[in-house]
Each structure stands twice: as C-alpha cells, then as structure tokens.
Amino acid sequence: MKLAERMSRLGTETAFEVLAKARMLESEGKDIIHLEIGEPDFDTPSNVVQAGVEALENGHTHYGPSPGLMEVRERIAEEVSQTRGISVTADNVVITPGGKPIMFFSILALVDEGDEVLYPNPGFPIYESMIRFVGGVPVPMKLPESRDFNVDVEEVASQITPRTRLMILNSPNNPCGSIIEKREQQELADLAKEHDIMVLSDEIYIRFLYEGQHHSISSFPGMRERTIILDGFSKTYAMTGWRIGFGVMPQELVEPISRLSTNSVSCTASFTQMAVLEAMQGPQDDADSMVAEFKRRRDIIVNGLNRIPGIRCAMPKGAFYVFPSIEGTGMSSREFADGLLEDGGVACLAGESFGEYGKGCVRFSFANSAENIEAALERIERFVSERT
C-alpha cells in the first residue's frame, strides 16, 4: 500500500507508545510505576458523572450543532470572560472532542504550505507534528533550562520573518511546568501585533497553577482579536476519556473552524457537553482538592529527584510534570528512559520526545499517588547508582 506523502510528516505522542511498552512488560509479570502518561489519576467527580448519565437518559444521544450546544457555549464564554479578564460571547466558542482538534483545525485554517509557525520547544509534540503535516515550517522557540524553561523574547523576535503566520504558546507548559510571566506575555503580544501574527494560546493547564497568577495573552490590548484560546475539561475535571475541549477565538474564525469540525467529527457528543455544564456550574471541591494534592506530590518528587546524584530538577510552577536534567548521570535521555523502564520499573519519557531542545532531560508525570512516587524515587536512585 502506498500512503500519501503527507503521512511521512505526521508524528506521534510518545507517551502512548511508552504506555503500551510498559503494559507489555506488566503482562510479562514486571512491576511498573507509571510516571509517563499525562492523565490525572482521579475519577471524574460524581456529580459530573451523574449529569452525564441523566443526559443520556433524557435523550442527549443525537447530533448537535458542529460548534456545540448553545447553552454550553454560553457558559464557557462566561467562564473564559471571568478567568481571562476579557469579554467574549458564545459566538466566539467552538466545542470539540478534546483539545487536539482546536490545535489541528486552527493550524489547518491558518497555515498554508511554506508558512512558518513559532512553537515552544521542548513542547507538546503534536504542535510540530501538525505544522509539518499541513506543509508548514516549524520554527522552535527554545525554552532553555537556564531560563527556567521560558522564552527569550529577543530571540523569538529574531526568528520572525514575512512568512511567520502563527505563534503557539503553552502556559503552564507541558513538559516543563513553566509559565510565561506577564512581562513576557506583553512583549510577545507586541510582537504579534507588530508582525500581524495570530496566536494559539494553549491554556489547558490553567487550573494547575501552584505559584503566581495565570496571564492569558488574549487579555492584552488588541490581542483578543488575534488569539485562539485552547482549553478543555480533561485535566481539571479528570475527564480525559470523555473527549471534550473548546476553543475561544475571533468570531470570523468560528465558521471555518466549525466547518472543519463538520467535515471531520460532525460534532461533539451532546451528553458530554451536558456533563461539563455541571462541571462548570457545580461544586469545585473535587477539582480544588486534586490540584492541592498535585502540589503536594510536586514537592515530593522535586525534592526526591534533587537528592539523587547526577539529577537536577527545577521546581515547576504549573501543570503536573517535572523535567529534570539527567546529564550528570552520563546517560542520554533516551538511554535513561529506556533503561529506567526495563531495569528500574519506572516509566518516563525521554526529553527529545518533546523536541530537540529537550535532550538531556526526561519528563516524569506526578499524576500518581504519593506512595508510588516515593517508591519510584527509590527505584530511580537505585537505577542511577547502578549505572554510574
């Protein structure tokens, strides 16, 4: 079978590959501690589950509008207006099956072949994959450890050309857990306006913020009209399997993005939309408790990793990942991740899974119990001591 050439440009998400390998080792009797997958280890809050069940029982089992149910879009607009300090309406909202369609549809709608797209590196691997798939040119915005995994705005400015069409931001960041501070957001906004660049702001981890405040680039003057906010419910409400996310965008983009939805997924399941309506309107105790527990785990894993010779780990300000340097062990990040899984029984991801500037680091997700994290730290320390 001859595949279309574009398929050779399509990447993957390594977390799922490592998860499959870890599951295979488990089937052979090996005990594995999973620190590879970016998924909350909590159940969806019971009130949200019940709302989904009631929606199914009440007939929310049919097609809905491609951009989403109006009452849910209205509630999302209220939430985003409050949390970002901007004024948007339901006419700015498109609901999709997960957050990735907003990434894909935005890039499809805005990027022609040969257009350049700035994106964070290390960063979520699907950014680069989708840019290449549509024929765009990925231009990495380096996030060095020496800058706490934050952008150098002057360097970004030097990378802009007449072909730069889109800038992708992710704060809090996956895999680094870093955030873009207000001053840098303002400077990036100024660049976007000066060079007529659209911005895709991935804010899926907005509730997982342990220090400081969240600043959305959409809140700066002149930026609401050129920003697409990507957000969703998978992380905040432990709803990864429900597949529901959304984009908030300039109104003129809503129709083309909805048309892409019509041509691909038709619409987002109506019963999941009714469930997230309850998630937003109902009590937030479960979500708040989950974030507090993640902060506790963050402190455990960072302190534990920094006690291991050869490992240096910065304290992430958001999300639920750490991205330690393992260069001091003498191993490459790929050797470290593969060896730790096979010999140490701990699953993690090599830094280059998130781009070339991730080399020398690995990503651990602390979406696992504190007890398992403690046990994983013991295994990591033993693995390193045996290899160095």
Backbone hydrogen bonds in HBPLUS format (Angstrom, degrees):
<---DONOR---> <-ACCEPTOR-->    atom                        ^
c    i                          cat <-CA-CA->   ^        H-A-AA   ^      H-
h    n   atom  resd res      DA  || num        DHA   H-A  angle D-A-AA Bond
n    s   type  num  typ     dist DA aas  dist angle  dist       angle   num
A0007-MET N   A0004-ALA O   3.01 MM   3  5.75 154.1  2.08 119.1 126.0     1
A0008-SER N   A0005-GLU O   3.00 MM   3  5.74 153.2  2.08 120.9 127.5     2
A0009-ARG N   A0006-ARG O   2.99 MM   3  5.38 155.4  2.05 109.5 117.4     3
A0010-LEU N   A0007-MET O   3.25 MM   3  5.24 164.3  2.28 103.2 107.7     4
A0016-PHE N   A0013-GLU O   3.10 MM   3  6.08 144.8  2.23 129.0 133.8     5
A0017-GLU N   A0014-THR O   2.95 MM   3  5.03 119.1  2.33  99.1 115.2     6
A0018-VAL N   A0014-THR O   2.88 MM   4  6.17 164.4  1.90 166.4 170.0     7
A0019-LEU N   A0015-ALA O   2.91 MM   4  6.01 153.6  1.98 140.7 148.8     8
A0020-ALA N   A0016-PHE O   3.02 MM   4  6.17 154.0  2.09 138.1 144.3     9
A0021-LYS N   A0017-GLU O   3.05 MM   4  6.36 155.5  2.11 145.5 152.0    10
A0022-ALA N   A0018-VAL O   2.82 MM   4  6.05 158.3  1.87 152.4 158.7    11
A0023-ARG N   A0019-LEU O   2.87 MM   4  6.10 155.7  1.93 149.1 155.7    12
A0024-MET N   A0020-ALA O   3.02 MM   4  6.25 147.8  2.12 141.6 150.2    13
A0025-LEU N   A0021-LYS O   3.01 MM   4  6.36 155.7  2.07 147.9 153.8    14
A0026-GLU N   A0022-ALA O   2.93 MM   4  6.22 151.2  2.01 146.3 154.8    15
A0027-SER N   A0023-ARG O   2.91 MM   4  6.20 146.4  2.03 142.1 151.2    16
A0028-GLU N   A0025-LEU O   3.08 MM   3  5.10 138.7  2.26  95.6 107.6    17
A0030-LYS N   A0025-LEU O   3.04 MM   5  5.52 161.0  2.07 146.6 141.4    18
A0029-GLY N   A0026-GLU O   2.92 MM   3  5.06 159.8  1.96 108.2 112.9    19
A0033-ILE N   A0345-GLY O   2.86 MM 312  6.24 155.2  1.92 146.1 152.0    20
A0347-ALA N   A0033-ILE O   2.98 MM 314  6.24 169.2  1.99 161.6 163.6    21
A0035-LEU N   A0347-ALA O   3.03 MM 312  5.36 139.5  2.20 132.9 145.2    22
A0365-SER N   A0035-LEU O   2.73 MM 330  4.71 166.5  1.75 129.4 133.5    23
A0048-VAL N   A0045-PRO O   2.99 MM   3  5.42 129.4  2.25 108.6 121.8    24
A0049-VAL N   A0045-PRO O   3.08 MM   4  6.45 158.4  2.12 153.8 160.5    25
A0050-GLN N   A0046-SER O   2.90 MM   4  6.07 163.9  1.93 149.7 154.1    26
A0051-ALA N   A0047-ASN O   3.06 MM   4  6.17 147.3  2.17 132.6 141.1    27
A0052-GLY N   A0048-VAL O   3.02 MM   4  6.34 150.7  2.11 146.3 153.9    28
A0052-GLY N   A0049-VAL O   3.07 MM   3  5.11 117.3  2.48  94.9 110.2    29
A0053-VAL N   A0049-VAL O   2.93 MM   4  6.29 155.6  1.99 152.5 159.5    30
A0054-GLU N   A0050-GLN O   2.89 MM   4  6.11 166.2  1.90 152.3 155.8    31
A0055-ALA N   A0051-ALA O   2.93 MM   4  6.07 148.6  2.04 139.5 148.4    32
A0056-LEU N   A0052-GLY O   3.06 MM   4  6.35 153.1  2.13 145.6 151.9    33
A0057-GLU N   A0053-VAL O   2.94 MM   4  6.26 161.7  1.98 152.3 157.7    34
A0058-ASN N   A0054-GLU O   2.84 MM   4  5.96 135.3  2.04 141.3 153.4    35
A0060-HIS N   A0055-ALA O   2.88 MM   5  5.31 161.8  1.91 161.1 155.3    36
A0059-GLY N   A0056-LEU O   3.21 MM   3  5.40 163.5  2.24 109.5 111.0    37
A0068-GLY N   A0065-PRO O   2.93 MM   3  5.20 151.6  2.02 110.8 120.1    38
A0095-ILE N   A0067-PRO O   2.87 MM  28  5.43 163.6  1.90 124.5 130.0    39
A0072-VAL N   A0069-LEU O   3.09 MM   3  5.46 126.8  2.39 106.7 120.1    40
A0073-ARG N   A0069-LEU O   2.95 MM   4  6.23 160.9  1.99 157.9 164.2    41
A0074-GLU N   A0070-MET O   2.87 MM   4  6.06 154.8  1.94 152.1 158.8    42
A0075-ARG N   A0071-GLU O   3.21 MM   4  6.37 153.3  2.28 132.8 139.1    43
A0076-ILE N   A0072-VAL O   2.92 MM   4  6.18 159.5  1.96 152.3 158.0    44
A0077-ALA N   A0073-ARG O   2.94 MM   4  6.13 157.8  1.99 146.3 152.4    45
A0078-GLU N   A0074-GLU O   3.06 MM   4  6.37 152.9  2.13 145.3 152.0    46
A0079-GLU N   A0075-ARG O   2.99 MM   4  6.26 161.5  2.02 149.3 154.0    47
A0080-VAL N   A0076-ILE O   2.87 MM   4  6.09 167.0  1.88 160.2 162.8    48
A0081-SER N   A0077-ALA O   2.93 MM   4  5.98 157.3  1.98 144.9 151.6    49
A0082-GLN N   A0078-GLU O   3.06 MM   4  6.27 154.3  2.12 147.2 153.5    50
A0083-THR N   A0079-GLU O   2.96 MM   4  6.16 165.8  1.98 153.6 157.5    51
A0084-ARG N   A0080-VAL O   2.93 MM   4  5.71 151.5  2.01 146.9 152.3    52
A0085-GLY N   A0081-SER O   3.08 MM   4  5.43 125.5  2.39 125.8 135.5    53
A0092-ASN N   A0089-THR O   2.91 MM   3  5.60 166.1  1.93 122.3 126.0    54
A0093-VAL N   A0090-ALA O   3.07 MM   3  5.28 168.9  2.08 114.9 117.9    55
A0249-MET N   A0092-ASN O   2.83 MM 157  5.23 160.6  1.87 147.8 152.3    56
A0094-VAL N   A0247-GLY O   2.94 MM 153  5.29 156.6  2.00 152.8 158.2    57
A0247-GLY N   A0094-VAL O   2.83 MM 153  5.29 153.5  1.90 151.5 160.6    58
A0096-THR N   A0245-GLY O   2.91 MM 149  5.27 165.0  1.93 129.6 134.7    59
A0098-GLY N   A0096-THR O   2.84 MM   2  5.61 121.3  2.19 115.3  98.3    60
A0245-GLY N   A0096-THR O   2.80 MM 149  5.27 164.7  1.82 154.3 155.9    61
A0102-ILE N   A0099-GLY O   3.02 MM   3  5.59 131.9  2.26 114.6 126.3    62
A0103-MET N   A0100-LYS O   2.95 MM   3  5.05 115.2  2.38 101.4 117.4    63
A0104-PHE N   A0100-LYS O   2.88 MM   4  6.19 167.6  1.89 164.5 166.2    64
A0105-PHE N   A0101-PRO O   2.68 MM   4  5.65 169.0  1.70 151.7 155.5    65
A0106-SER N   A0102-ILE O   3.02 MM   4  5.81 155.5  2.08 136.1 143.3    66
A0107-ILE N   A0103-MET O   3.07 MM   4  6.26 164.6  2.09 152.0 156.1    67
A0108-LEU N   A0104-PHE O   2.86 MM   4  6.06 160.6  1.90 153.2 159.5    68
A0109-ALA N   A0105-PHE O   2.86 MM   4  5.93 154.2  1.93 145.1 152.0    69
A0110-LEU N   A0106-SER O   3.05 MM   4  6.09 139.8  2.22 142.9 152.5    70
A0111-VAL N   A0107-ILE O   2.96 MM   4  5.46 157.3  2.02 147.9 150.9    71
A0115-ASP N   A0112-ASP O   2.97 MM   3  5.48 163.1  2.00 133.9 137.2    72
A0114-GLY N   A0135-GLY O   2.90 MM  21  6.19 163.6  1.93 140.9 140.8    73
A0137-VAL N   A0115-ASP O   2.74 MM  22  5.94 159.7  1.78 156.7 159.2    74
A0116-GLU N   A0163-ARG O   2.86 MM  47  5.51 172.8  1.87 131.7 133.8    75
A0165-ARG N   A0116-GLU O   2.87 MM  49  5.84 169.6  1.88 160.4 159.5    76
A0117-VAL N   A0137-VAL O   2.96 MM  20  6.13 158.6  2.00 155.2 154.7    77
A0139-VAL N   A0117-VAL O   2.79 MM  22  5.68 161.7  1.82 157.4 151.6    78
A0118-LEU N   A0166-LEU O   2.92 MM  48  6.32 152.0  2.00 159.9 158.5    79
A0168-ILE N   A0118-LEU O   2.76 MM  50  6.01 157.3  1.81 146.3 154.0    80
A0119-TYR N   A0139-VAL O   3.13 MM  20  6.31 148.6  2.23 147.5 149.3    81
A0141-MET N   A0119-TYR O   2.68 MM  22  5.59 165.9  1.70 156.3 155.3    82
A0121-ASN N   A0141-MET O   3.00 MM  20  5.67 149.5  2.09 149.1 140.9    83
A0143-LEU N   A0121-ASN O   2.95 MM  22  5.90 143.9  2.08 138.8 138.2    84
A0123-GLY N   A0354-PHE O   2.90 MM 231  5.10 151.0  1.98 133.4 141.8    85
A0127-TYR N   A0124-PHE O   3.18 MM   3  6.12 158.0  2.23 127.9 132.1    86
A0129-SER N   A0125-PRO O   3.21 MM   4  6.42 165.5  2.24 150.5 154.9    87
A0130-MET N   A0126-ILE O   2.94 MM   4  5.92 166.8  1.95 148.8 151.0    88
A0131-ILE N   A0127-TYR O   3.03 MM   4  6.28 160.4  2.07 154.2 160.2    89
A0132-ARG N   A0128-GLU O   3.02 MM   4  6.19 171.2  2.03 155.0 156.8    90
A0133-PHE N   A0129-SER O   2.97 MM   4  6.10 153.9  2.04 143.4 151.6    91
A0134-VAL N   A0130-MET O   3.18 MM   4  6.38 155.0  2.24 149.9 152.8    92
A0136-GLY N   A0131-ILE O   2.87 MM   5  5.04 139.2  2.03 168.3 155.5    93
A0135-GLY N   A0132-ARG O   2.98 MM   3  5.09 154.2  2.05 105.7 113.9    94
A0147-ARG N   A0144-PRO O   3.04 MM   3  5.49 156.2  2.10 110.8 118.1    95
A0149-PHE N   A0144-PRO O   2.84 MM   5  4.84 144.1  1.97 140.2 140.5    96
A0148-ASP N   A0145-GLU O   2.94 MM   3  4.97 151.4  2.03 119.6 117.0    97
A0155-GLU N   A0152-ASP O   3.00 MM   3  5.31 118.0  2.40 103.9 119.0    98
A0156-VAL N   A0152-ASP O   2.97 MM   4  6.34 156.4  2.03 153.5 161.1    99
A0157-ALA N   A0153-VAL O   2.86 MM   4  6.12 159.4  1.90 151.3 156.6   100
A0158-SER N   A0154-GLU O   3.12 MM   4  6.40 146.1  2.24 141.3 149.7   101
A0159-GLN N   A0156-VAL O   2.94 MM   3  5.16 145.3  2.06 105.1 116.0   102
A0160-ILE N   A0157-ALA O   3.37 MM   3  5.55 159.4  2.41 104.1 110.0   103
A0164-THR N   A0161-THR O   3.02 MM   3  5.39 168.5  2.04 117.0 120.5   104
A0198-MET N   A0165-ARG O   3.26 MM  33  6.42 160.8  2.29 145.7 141.1   105
A0167-MET N   A0198-MET O   2.85 MM  31  6.28 144.6  1.98 148.5 160.1   106
A0200-LEU N   A0167-MET O   2.84 MM  33  6.21 159.1  1.88 153.2 159.9   107
A0169-LEU N   A0200-LEU O   2.91 MM  31  6.25 162.5  1.94 153.3 157.5   108
A0202-ASP N   A0169-LEU O   2.77 MM  33  5.95 165.6  1.79 158.5 154.1   109
A0173-ASN N   A0178-SER O   2.81 MM   5  5.27 150.3  1.90 151.3 161.2   110
A0177-GLY N   A0173-ASN O   2.76 MM   4  4.82 150.0  1.85 131.4 138.4   111
A0317-LYS N   A0177-GLY O   2.90 MM 140  5.77 132.2  2.13 141.3 147.2   112
A0318-GLY N   A0177-GLY O   2.95 MM 141  4.85 143.3  2.09 137.8 143.3   113
A0185-GLN N   A0181-GLU O   2.93 MM   4  6.22 156.1  1.99 155.0 162.9   114
A0186-GLN N   A0182-LYS O   2.90 MM   4  6.16 158.0  1.95 153.1 158.3   115
A0187-GLU N   A0183-ARG O   3.03 MM   4  6.34 158.2  2.08 146.8 152.6   116
A0188-LEU N   A0184-GLU O   2.85 MM   4  6.05 156.8  1.91 150.0 156.3   117
A0189-ALA N   A0185-GLN O   2.85 MM   4  6.04 151.5  1.93 146.4 154.9   118
A0190-ASP N   A0186-GLN O   2.94 MM   4  6.24 152.7  2.01 146.8 154.0   119
A0191-LEU N   A0187-GLU O   3.08 MM   4  6.37 151.9  2.16 141.8 149.0   120
A0192-ALA N   A0188-LEU O   2.94 MM   4  6.22 158.4  1.99 148.6 154.4   121
A0193-LYS N   A0189-ALA O   2.98 MM   4  6.27 159.2  2.03 152.9 157.7   122
A0194-GLU N   A0190-ASP O   2.91 MM   4  6.03 162.6  1.94 148.2 153.7   123
A0195-HIS N   A0191-LEU O   2.99 MM   4  6.09 157.2  2.04 152.0 156.6   124
A0197-ILE N   A0192-ALA O   2.86 MM   5  4.63 166.3  1.87 138.0 142.8   125
A0196-ASP N   A0193-LYS O   3.43 MM   3  5.08 164.0  2.46  96.9 101.4   126
A0199-VAL N   A0226-ARG O   2.91 MM  27  6.23 156.1  1.97 162.2 169.3   127
A0228-ILE N   A0199-VAL O   2.78 MM  29  6.17 157.0  1.83 161.9 170.0   128
A0201-SER N   A0228-ILE O   2.79 MM  27  6.00 157.0  1.84 155.4 163.4   129
A0230-LEU N   A0201-SER O   2.89 MM  29  5.99 169.4  1.90 146.2 145.7   130
A0203-GLU N   A0230-LEU O   2.83 MM  27  5.74 160.3  1.87 154.6 159.8   131
A0206-ILE N   A0203-GLU O   3.14 MM   3  5.38 150.5  2.23 124.0 121.0   132
A0208-PHE N   A0205-TYR O   2.91 MM   3  5.25 143.3  2.04 111.4 122.9   133
A0319-ALA N   A0208-PHE O   2.81 MM 111  5.00 138.5  1.98 143.7 149.0   134
A0210-TYR N   A0317-LYS O   2.76 MM 107  5.34 168.7  1.77 156.4 159.6   135
A0219-SER N   A0216-SER O   3.00 MM   3  5.71 167.3  2.02 121.7 125.5   136
A0220-PHE N   A0217-ILE O   3.39 MM   3  5.91 170.3  2.40 114.2 116.9   137
A0223-MET N   A0220-PHE O   2.99 MM   3  5.57 156.7  2.04 148.3 147.0   138
A0226-ARG N   A0223-MET O   2.99 MM   3  5.17 156.7  2.04 106.2 113.8   139
A0229-ILE N   A0248-VAL O   2.80 MM  19  5.01 163.2  1.83 152.3 153.0   140
A0248-VAL N   A0229-ILE O   2.92 MM  19  5.01 150.4  2.01 137.2 146.5   141
A0231-ASP N   A0246-PHE O   3.07 MM  15  5.58 170.0  2.08 161.7 161.6   142
A0246-PHE N   A0231-ASP O   2.84 MM  15  5.58 160.3  1.88 154.5 148.4   143
A0233-PHE N   A0244-ILE O   3.45 MM  11  6.39 165.4  2.47 159.4 156.0   144
A0237-TYR N   A0233-PHE O   3.22 MM   4  5.64 157.2  2.27 134.4 141.1   145
A0239-MET N   A0234-SER O   2.86 MM   5  4.13 137.1  2.05 109.2 121.3   146
A0238-ALA N   A0235-LYS O   3.32 MM   3  5.08 168.6  2.33 101.9 105.1   147
A0242-TRP N   A0239-MET O   3.02 MM   3  5.29 148.4  2.12 109.2 119.0   148
A0253-LEU N   A0250-PRO O   2.90 MM   3  5.63 159.1  1.94 123.3 130.2   149
A0254-VAL N   A0251-GLN O   3.10 MM   3  5.30 146.6  2.22 104.9 114.4   150
A0257-ILE N   A0253-LEU O   2.99 MM   4  6.06 164.0  2.02 157.2 162.4   151
A0258-SER N   A0254-VAL O   2.84 MM   4  5.89 154.8  1.90 146.0 153.7   152
A0259-ARG N   A0255-GLU O   2.85 MM   4  6.04 146.5  1.96 147.5 157.4   153
A0260-LEU N   A0256-PRO O   3.00 MM   4  6.28 149.7  2.09 143.6 150.7   154
A0261-SER N   A0257-ILE O   3.06 MM   4  6.37 148.1  2.16 140.8 149.8   155
A0262-THR N   A0258-SER O   2.85 MM   4  6.17 156.1  1.91 148.2 154.5   156
A0263-ASN N   A0259-ARG O   3.01 MM   4  6.22 151.4  2.09 144.2 151.2   157
A0264-SER N   A0261-SER O   3.11 MM   3  5.20 150.4  2.21 102.1 111.1   158
A0265-VAL N   A0261-SER O   2.90 MM   4  5.45 127.9  2.18 137.2 152.4   159
A0266-SER N   A0261-SER O   2.79 MM   5  5.55 132.8  2.01 154.8 148.1   160
A0267-CYS N   A0265-VAL O   2.69 MM   2  5.53 138.5  1.86 110.0  95.8   161
A0273-GLN N   A0269-ALA O   3.33 MM   4  6.68 147.9  2.44 143.1 151.9   162
A0273-GLN N   A0270-SER O   3.11 MM   3  5.11 120.1  2.48  94.0 109.0   163
A0274-MET N   A0270-SER O   3.08 MM   4  6.46 149.8  2.17 149.3 157.2   164
A0275-ALA N   A0271-PHE O   3.07 MM   4  6.28 144.7  2.20 136.5 146.1   165
A0276-VAL N   A0272-THR O   3.02 MM   4  6.35 154.3  2.09 147.8 153.1   166
A0277-LEU N   A0273-GLN O   3.07 MM   4  6.27 135.9  2.27 137.2 149.0   167
A0278-GLU N   A0274-MET O   3.34 MM   4  6.67 150.3  2.44 140.2 145.6   168
A0279-ALA N   A0275-ALA O   3.00 MM   4  6.37 148.9  2.10 138.7 148.5   169
A0280-MET N   A0276-VAL O   2.96 MM   4  6.13 156.9  2.01 146.3 149.2   170
A0281-GLN N   A0277-LEU O   3.04 MM   4  6.16 156.3  2.10 142.9 150.0   171
A0282-GLY N   A0278-GLU O   2.65 MM   4  5.23 150.0  1.74 149.1 153.8   172
A0288-ASP N   A0284-GLN O   2.91 MM   4  6.08 165.9  1.93 161.4 165.8   173
A0289-SER N   A0285-ASP O   2.86 MM   4  5.99 159.4  1.90 151.1 157.0   174
A0290-MET N   A0286-ASP O   2.98 MM   4  6.12 153.4  2.05 145.5 152.6   175
A0291-VAL N   A0287-ALA O   3.13 MM   4  6.41 159.7  2.18 148.9 153.1   176
A0292-ALA N   A0288-ASP O   3.03 MM   4  6.29 159.4  2.08 148.6 154.3   177
A0293-GLU N   A0289-SER O   2.95 MM   4  6.18 152.1  2.03 145.9 153.4   178
A0294-PHE N   A0290-MET O   2.93 MM   4  6.22 152.9  2.00 148.2 155.9   179
A0295-LYS N   A0291-VAL O   2.98 MM   4  6.28 150.7  2.07 147.9 155.5   180
A0296-ARG N   A0292-ALA O   3.17 MM   4  6.48 153.2  2.25 142.0 148.6   181
A0297-ARG N   A0293-GLU O   2.99 MM   4  6.30 159.0  2.03 150.6 156.2   182
A0298-ARG N   A0294-PHE O   2.82 MM   4  6.02 153.1  1.89 148.2 156.1   183
A0299-ASP N   A0295-LYS O   3.20 MM   4  6.49 158.7  2.25 148.5 151.7   184
A0300-ILE N   A0296-ARG O   3.21 MM   4  6.53 153.0  2.29 143.2 150.6   185
A0301-ILE N   A0297-ARG O   2.92 MM   4  6.20 167.8  1.93 162.8 163.9   186
A0302-VAL N   A0298-ARG O   2.96 MM   4  6.05 166.5  1.98 155.4 159.6   187
A0303-ASN N   A0299-ASP O   3.10 MM   4  5.99 164.8  2.12 141.4 146.2   188
A0304-GLY N   A0300-ILE O   2.96 MM   4  6.00 154.1  2.03 142.4 150.5   189
A0305-LEU N   A0301-ILE O   2.90 MM   4  5.97 160.5  1.94 146.7 151.4   190
A0306-ASN N   A0302-VAL O   3.06 MM   4  6.20 160.5  2.10 150.5 155.7   191
A0307-ARG N   A0304-GLY O   3.24 MM   3  5.35 149.5  2.34  98.9 107.9   192
A0308-ILE N   A0305-LEU O   3.03 MM   3  5.41 160.9  2.07 111.9 118.1   193
A0311-ILE N   A0308-ILE O   3.16 MM   3  5.80 157.9  2.21 144.7 144.6   194
A0312-ARG N   A0325-SER O   3.03 MM  13  5.21 161.1  2.06 148.6 153.8   195
A0325-SER N   A0312-ARG O   2.83 MM  13  5.21 152.5  1.90 165.1 159.7   196
A0366-PHE N   A0320-PHE O   3.05 MM  46  5.71 157.3  2.11 134.4 141.6   197
A0322-VAL N   A0364-PHE O   2.94 MM  42  5.42 156.2  1.99 155.2 163.0   198
A0364-PHE N   A0322-VAL O   3.07 MM  42  5.42 159.8  2.11 148.0 154.4   199
A0362-VAL N   A0324-PRO O   3.14 MM  38  5.95 145.4  2.27 155.7 165.6   200
A0326-ILE N   A0360-GLY O   2.87 MM  34  5.88 163.0  1.90 152.3 157.5   201
A0329-THR N   A0326-ILE O   3.00 MM   3  5.65 164.5  2.02 119.1 124.2   202
A0330-GLY N   A0327-GLU O   3.05 MM   3  5.62 162.9  2.08 117.7 123.0   203
A0336-PHE N   A0332-SER O   2.89 MM   4  6.08 160.6  1.92 153.5 159.4   204
A0337-ALA N   A0333-SER O   2.95 MM   4  6.07 169.5  1.96 146.7 149.4   205
A0338-ASP N   A0334-ARG O   2.96 MM   4  6.01 170.5  1.97 152.3 155.5   206
A0339-GLY N   A0335-GLU O   2.91 MM   4  5.82 160.7  1.95 142.9 149.4   207
A0340-LEU N   A0336-PHE O   2.83 MM   4  5.85 157.7  1.88 148.8 155.6   208
A0341-LEU N   A0337-ALA O   3.15 MM   4  6.26 152.5  2.23 142.1 148.4   209
A0342-GLU N   A0338-ASP O   3.04 MM   4  6.23 175.2  2.04 154.7 156.1   210
A0343-ASP N   A0339-GLY O   2.74 MM   4  5.50 160.8  1.78 147.6 154.4   211
A0344-GLY N   A0340-LEU O   2.92 MM   4  4.47 126.6  2.21 103.6 118.7   212
A0345-GLY N   A0340-LEU O   2.81 MM   5  6.19 104.9  2.38 142.9 162.8   213
A0346-VAL N   A0340-LEU O   3.15 MM   6  5.68 172.5  2.15 128.3 130.7   214
A0349-LEU N   A0363-ARG O   3.13 MM  14  5.13 167.1  2.15 144.8 148.8   215
A0363-ARG N   A0349-LEU O   2.78 MM  14  5.13 161.3  1.82 148.8 155.4   216
A0353-SER N   A0350-ALA O   2.98 MM   3  5.70 161.8  2.02 121.1 127.1   217
A0351-GLY N   A0361-CYS O   2.76 MM  10  4.75 134.2  1.97 152.8 140.0   218
A0354-PHE N   A0351-GLY O   2.97 MM   3  5.78 166.9  1.99 122.8 127.1   219
A0355-GLY N   A0352-GLU O   3.12 MM   3  4.82 162.7  2.15 106.4 105.3   220
A0358-GLY N   A0355-GLY O   2.94 MM   3  5.55 159.4  1.99 121.1 124.9   221
A0359-LYS N   A0356-GLU O   3.39 MM   3  5.90 168.6  2.41 113.0 114.8   222
A0361-CYS N   A0358-GLY O   3.15 MM   3  5.81 146.8  2.26 142.3 143.5   223
A0373-ILE N   A0369-SER O   2.91 MM   4  6.22 152.4  1.99 150.1 158.7   224
A0374-GLU N   A0370-ALA O   2.94 MM   4  6.15 159.9  1.98 148.5 153.2   225
A0375-ALA N   A0371-GLU O   3.03 MM   4  6.29 158.2  2.08 144.6 150.7   226
A0376-ALA N   A0372-ASN O   2.80 MM   4  5.98 151.6  1.88 143.8 152.2   227
A0377-LEU N   A0373-ILE O   2.89 MM   4  6.16 154.6  1.95 151.1 157.4   228
A0378-GLU N   A0374-GLU O   3.20 MM   4  6.54 152.1  2.29 145.1 151.6   229
A0379-ARG N   A0375-ALA O   3.10 MM   4  6.44 155.5  2.17 145.8 152.5   230
A0380-ILE N   A0376-ALA O   2.80 MM   4  6.07 157.2  1.85 155.1 161.9   231
A0381-GLU N   A0377-LEU O   2.94 MM   4  6.09 164.5  1.97 148.9 152.8   232
A0382-ARG N   A0378-GLU O   3.02 MM   4  6.20 157.5  2.07 144.6 150.9   233
A0383-PHE N   A0379-ARG O   2.86 MM   4  6.03 160.5  1.89 148.9 154.7   234
A0384-VAL N   A0380-ILE O   2.91 MM   4  6.12 165.5  1.93 155.7 158.8   235
A0385-SER N   A0381-GLU O   3.02 MM   4  6.14 163.3  2.04 146.5 151.4   236
A0386-GLU N   A0382-ARG O   3.07 MM   4  6.23 145.6  2.19 145.3 153.9   237
A0387-ARG N   A0383-PHE O   3.16 MM   4  6.34 131.4  2.41 139.2 151.7   238
A0387-ARG N   A0384-VAL O   3.08 MM   3  5.14 133.8  2.30  97.2 110.2   239
A0388-THR N   A0384-VAL O   2.98 MM   4  6.05 126.9  2.27 150.9 163.3   240
